[in-house]
Amino acid sequence: MQNHPSYPVLSQLLAKYPATGGALFQVYNDLTLAQRWTDVEVLDLPACKRAAIKGQRPTTDTDRGPSICVVVPCSLSESISTSWLRAAFTSLDPLPSEIYVAITSEDTSTVYYKISQGIVKPPV
Amino acid sequence: MSLINQTSHSKGSFKSSSRRAETARVYAHPIPIIFPEPTYKFLGLSLTRPLNPHCTAVFDPLTRSAWISNSGDATLLWQRGFFGKGDLSRSEPSWLARQINARQMKGKGFTSEEITAKRRAERKQFKLDRAKAMAAAAAEAETAFNEQGRVIAPGIAPDGTRIIPSAATWKPTSASVLSEQSPLDVAPGEEEDIEPIKDLEHLQLSLQEAFFLVWALDCLTILHPETNMSFTLAEIWNTFQNAHIPSSVPQLNAPSPPRFDNPFLVSYIAYHHYRSLGWVVKSGIKFCVDYLLYKRGPVFQHAEFAIVVIPVYEDPEDQANSPFTLQNAEPFTWSWLSTINRVNSQVQKTLILSYITIPAESRVSPTILSSPACFAHYSVREVVLRRFIPARMRD
């Protein structure tokens, strides 16, 4: 892993939170290399004991404008709770309307779930 | 099979016979070891040796997996048994092909990810068109009622044709096809001086796949990430059981105390059971289950069965003393079981509950955990779950 170009960016946070290091590495690579997000930065969320990733999704024609999204990685073997999700929201500044939770599996499958605060009506 | 500049592509899962023959030729071998046709026999025994590719992988403790960066080995392990997954792709490593396609063909590539992206963009456009048509028809019906007091059917024009598009008849307009451009912007004069893209993707094997290739088939060697020395089987046995401990270096010492309900052992037993029966076993995270079983492989047909691994302790004391909280060891609630069953019946998969019995430490001494011989003491029992609707299912 040390020879991968993403390693220098993440090495501090991988050492700080080894339990979620694998998920962070996998989600970071998926967003930057496969999904081609831009302006990607990595945030430290001590309240959730992990790092989160903030960046800009590539905009398609049907989007209303550029959207900055925050992704919080976690792995399938963990158990998370609503207090954990609430802590994720409050640790982020400015408070986002929604976050994405990226659940990773050991075979590198990643599933993303959009989590909003409260009930949100789906778009048309 | 190169995914760059392919000249023909199949529509969805309806393959032409030449395409099917090509797939059958590429994915002909179910395991990495090939048994060649015997050239001569002695007393009915074939004297040719099986061909073993001897692949190499590197263990990564943070992601708890084995990485294969050599593209020859990666292609071989994928094509002979569908082992592993590209870490930047849906299935086989195709990231480099997609990057090259994005440069050369600007969004007209034929890897499975590109075809899916195109299909999703078209469906999104169809939904927008349909929403617009519905809103316009509803507004028209409103004005007709307010002004003239007559009620018209909103979706039908006066001459009887549908205004609102249906999925079967909608065609993408040329504008929406052109708008599906790759986000990469290649300026006109750039074709000359392009540096080759470095392949940043690797094939990642889960611990279960790696152990199966090492122990059951003996066609894989795993290297230590820092020293590049190959692990012995005993070191692999210990390291994989310790992988759940968060660490950036492999933990080579035997787990203490050794436990029968180590999460790696329990999930490996399920994996080995189905693999050795000939199924192709892949991760089931997308369908809320542990494993998916394919009859021949993902490229042939969708998975028919979804496996949920349920560990059962022979002795409840072991569960009370356990340092692990294995998933599904507690009884399911009916609502959770119904949810998983619904999710899988929507995609036409049958749910199978796979009960793995964990032997009691009072009956079997944990010293037996020093080698894979301990697997003989576990058992796997399956229960097939199907939703039964008495009113409808009369045959």
Chai-1 contact restraints between the chains, C-beta under 6 A:
chainA,res_idxA,chainB,res_idxB,connection_type,confidence,min_distance_angstrom,max_distance_angstrom,comment,restraint_id
A,M1,B,D60,contact,1.0,0.0,6.0,A-B,restraint_1
A,P18,B,P246,contact,1.0,0.0,6.0,A-B,restraint_2
A,P18,B,S248,contact,1.0,0.0,6.0,A-B,restraint_3
A,A19,B,P246,contact,1.0,0.0,6.0,A-B,restraint_4
A,G21,B,L62,contact,1.0,0.0,6.0,A-B,restraint_5
A,G22,B,L62,contact,1.0,0.0,6.0,A-B,restraint_6
A,G22,B,T63,contact,1.0,0.0,6.0,A-B,restraint_7
A,L33,B,L88,contact,1.0,0.0,6.0,A-B,restraint_8
A,L33,B,L200,contact,1.0,0.0,6.0,A-B,restraint_9
A,A34,B,L88,contact,1.0,0.0,6.0,A-B,restraint_10
A,R36,B,P183,contact,1.0,0.0,6.0,A-B,restraint_11
A,P58,B,P183,contact,1.0,0.0,6.0,A-B,restraint_12
A,D61,B,S179,contact,1.0,0.0,6.0,A-B,restraint_13
A,S105,B,S283,contact,1.0,0.0,6.0,A-B,restraint_14
A,S105,B,I285,contact,1.0,0.0,6.0,A-B,restraint_15
A,E106,B,R64,contact,1.0,0.0,6.0,A-B,restraint_16
A,E106,B,S65,contact,1.0,0.0,6.0,A-B,restraint_17
A,E106,B,S206,contact,1.0,0.0,6.0,A-B,restraint_18
A,D107,B,K85,contact,1.0,0.0,6.0,A-B,restraint_19
A,D107,B,S206,contact,1.0,0.0,6.0,A-B,restraint_20
A,D107,B,S283,contact,1.0,0.0,6.0,A-B,restraint_21
A,T108,B,K85,contact,1.0,0.0,6.0,A-B,restraint_22
A,T108,B,D87,contact,1.0,0.0,6.0,A-B,restraint_23
A,T108,B,Q204,contact,1.0,0.0,6.0,A-B,restraint_24
A,S109,B,S283,contact,1.0,0.0,6.0,A-B,restraint_25
A,S109,B,I285,contact,1.0,0.0,6.0,A-B,restraint_26
A,V111,B,I285,contact,1.0,0.0,6.0,A-B,restraint_27
A,V124,B,A131,contact,1.0,0.0,6.0,A-B,restraint_28
